[in-house]
Amino acid sequence: MSRQSITLSSPNDEWLKAQVSSQEFSSKSEVINDLIRKARKEQEELELLRAKLAKAEKSGFSSRSPDEVRREAKRRLNQNEG
């Protein structure tokens, strides 16, 4: 595992200490690693969404109204739940 040295602002350091004090995490490093994992996951999801939007834009525009699109999406959602 790589070891790093970082400088934190006082409010950020206090927040990290509070996370450890709450016993949700055992160390500041654990908190930082959790934050990085969440940020990476969020970035991956955003990139996936951007790729889907780009694909949709390339496929052309729909002649359906927003209400029609919404109804169809709700119908598909209800089908998947049943």
Secondary structure per residue as TSV (DSSP state, phi and psi in degrees):
chain	resnum	aa	ss	phi	psi
A	1	M	-	360.0	140.2
A	2	S	-	-79.7	139.0
A	3	R	-	-107.0	132.8
A	4	Q	-	-127.0	155.7
A	5	S	-	-118.6	125.2
A	6	I	-	-130.0	156.2
A	7	T	-	-109.4	131.1
A	8	L	-	-115.0	147.7
A	9	S	-	-70.1	158.6
A	10	S	H	-57.0	-46.3
A	11	P	H	-61.4	-38.2
A	12	N	H	-69.1	-39.4
A	13	D	H	-64.5	-41.5
A	14	E	H	-63.6	-39.6
A	15	W	H	-63.7	-44.6
A	16	L	H	-60.7	-44.0
A	17	K	H	-60.1	-40.3
A	18	A	H	-64.3	-37.0
A	19	Q	H	-63.8	-40.8
A	20	V	H	-71.2	-40.8
A	21	S	H	-63.2	-30.5
A	22	S	T	-72.1	-7.7
A	23	Q	T	67.8	14.6
A	24	E	S	-74.0	-31.3
A	25	F	-	-127.0	153.6
A	26	S	S	-94.0	-14.1
A	27	S	S	-157.4	163.5
A	28	K	H	-62.3	-37.4
A	29	S	H	-60.1	-39.5
A	30	E	H	-63.9	-39.8
A	31	V	H	-63.1	-47.7
A	32	I	H	-61.4	-45.1
A	33	N	H	-61.8	-38.1
A	34	D	H	-64.6	-43.1
A	35	L	H	-62.2	-41.1
A	36	I	H	-66.6	-42.3
A	37	R	H	-58.5	-45.3
A	38	K	H	-63.9	-41.8
A	39	A	H	-64.4	-40.6
A	40	R	H	-64.0	-43.5
A	41	K	H	-62.8	-43.6
A	42	E	H	-61.8	-41.1
A	43	Q	H	-64.6	-42.6
A	44	E	H	-61.4	-43.4
A	45	E	H	-64.8	-39.2
A	46	L	H	-65.3	-42.1
A	47	E	H	-64.2	-38.8
A	48	L	H	-64.2	-44.2
A	49	L	H	-61.8	-43.3
A	50	R	H	-61.3	-41.1
A	51	A	H	-64.2	-41.5
A	52	K	H	-64.9	-40.5
A	53	L	H	-64.7	-41.4
A	54	A	H	-62.9	-42.2
A	55	K	H	-63.1	-42.4
A	56	A	H	-64.4	-40.7
A	57	E	H	-64.3	-37.8
A	58	K	H	-69.8	-25.2
A	59	S	T	-78.4	-9.7
A	60	G	-	105.6	171.2
A	61	F	-	-97.1	154.6
A	62	S	-	-93.7	148.6
A	63	S	-	-91.0	-1.9
A	64	R	S	-76.8	150.7
A	65	S	-	-77.0	161.6
A	66	P	H	-56.9	-37.3
A	67	D	H	-64.0	-40.1
A	68	E	H	-64.9	-41.9
A	69	V	H	-63.1	-44.6
A	70	R	H	-61.4	-46.2
A	71	R	H	-60.7	-42.9
A	72	E	H	-64.2	-41.3
A	73	A	H	-63.6	-42.3
A	74	K	H	-65.2	-39.3
A	75	R	H	-62.4	-45.1
A	76	R	H	-64.9	-39.5
A	77	L	H	-62.5	-44.2
A	78	N	H	-64.9	-36.3
A	79	Q	H	-63.6	-42.4
A	80	N	H	-70.2	-26.7
A	81	E	H	-78.0	-27.0
A	82	G	-	-83.5	360.0
